[in-house]
Amino acid sequence: MSLHRFLFRRHQRKQMVTAAHHLALTGILLLACAIIGVVLLTFGVVEGDTPGIIAAGVSAALLLTLWALLPLRLRKQRPDDQRHPSRPSG
């Protein structure tokens, strides 16, 4: 939001979209780290170190699959000309 406010009416849409994309990816990565850390801490305290590490590893694998590998796979399945239907081909 603050990025939009600072760049509003300065004809820097491409820079704004690129920066927002990178900020969103960084936020997703930090959220994944926080979730894995909470799982590690919770299971570590309740069940012990080994179950905590296993649960954190399972969480990391699940997040990697759902938040990274699945979207990348779906992105590769769709041809380039269908990514932006409002834009002319060429």
C-alpha positions as CSV (number, residue, x, y, z in Angstrom):
1,M,0.0,0.0,0.0
2,S,2.7,2.5,0.9
3,L,4.5,1.6,-2.3
4,H,1.5,2.6,-4.3
5,R,1.1,5.8,-2.4
6,F,4.7,6.8,-3.1
7,L,4.6,6.0,-6.8
8,F,1.0,7.1,-7.6
9,R,0.8,9.2,-10.8
10,R,4.5,9.0,-11.5
11,H,4.1,6.5,-14.4
12,Q,6.1,3.8,-12.7
13,R,3.6,1.0,-12.9
14,K,6.1,-1.6,-14.1
15,Q,8.5,-0.8,-11.3
16,M,5.6,-0.9,-8.8
17,V,4.3,-4.3,-10.0
18,T,7.8,-5.7,-10.0
19,A,8.5,-4.5,-6.4
20,A,5.1,-5.7,-5.2
21,H,5.8,-9.1,-6.7
22,H,9.1,-9.4,-4.9
23,L,7.6,-8.1,-1.6
24,A,4.8,-10.7,-1.9
25,L,7.3,-13.5,-2.5
26,T,9.4,-12.4,0.5
27,G,6.2,-12.3,2.6
28,I,5.3,-15.8,1.6
29,L,8.8,-17.1,2.4
30,L,8.8,-15.4,5.8
31,L,5.3,-16.7,6.6
32,A,6.5,-20.2,5.7
33,C,9.5,-19.8,8.0
34,A,7.2,-18.6,10.8
35,I,4.9,-21.6,10.4
36,I,7.7,-24.1,10.3
37,G,9.3,-22.4,13.4
38,V,6.0,-22.6,15.3
39,V,5.5,-26.3,14.4
40,L,9.1,-27.0,15.5
41,L,8.7,-25.2,18.8
42,T,5.3,-26.7,19.6
43,F,6.2,-30.3,18.8
44,G,9.6,-29.9,20.3
45,V,8.1,-28.7,23.7
46,V,5.2,-31.2,23.7
47,E,6.8,-34.3,22.2
48,G,10.6,-33.8,22.1
49,D,13.3,-32.7,19.7
50,T,13.1,-35.6,17.2
51,P,9.3,-35.4,16.7
52,G,9.6,-31.6,16.5
53,I,12.2,-31.9,13.7
54,I,10.1,-34.5,11.9
55,A,6.9,-32.4,12.1
56,A,8.8,-29.3,10.9
57,G,10.2,-31.2,8.0
58,V,6.8,-32.5,7.0
59,S,5.4,-28.9,7.3
60,A,8.2,-27.6,5.2
61,A,7.6,-30.2,2.5
62,L,3.9,-29.6,2.5
63,L,4.4,-25.8,2.2
64,L,7.0,-26.2,-0.5
65,T,4.6,-28.5,-2.5
66,L,1.5,-26.3,-2.1
67,W,3.0,-22.9,-2.2
68,A,5.8,-23.4,-4.8
69,L,5.8,-26.6,-6.8
70,L,2.1,-26.7,-7.5
71,P,1.9,-23.1,-8.8
72,L,5.0,-23.6,-10.9
73,R,3.6,-26.8,-12.4
74,L,0.3,-25.1,-13.2
75,R,2.1,-22.1,-14.7
76,K,4.0,-24.4,-17.1
77,Q,0.9,-26.3,-18.2
78,R,-0.8,-23.2,-19.7
79,P,0.5,-21.9,-23.0
80,D,2.0,-18.4,-23.1
81,D,-0.7,-17.0,-25.3
82,Q,-3.3,-17.7,-22.7
83,R,-1.5,-16.0,-19.8
84,H,-2.7,-12.5,-20.8
85,P,-5.8,-12.9,-22.9
86,S,-6.4,-9.1,-23.0
87,R,-2.9,-8.5,-24.6
88,P,-2.4,-8.9,-28.3
89,S,-0.1,-11.8,-29.4
90,G,3.2,-11.0,-31.0
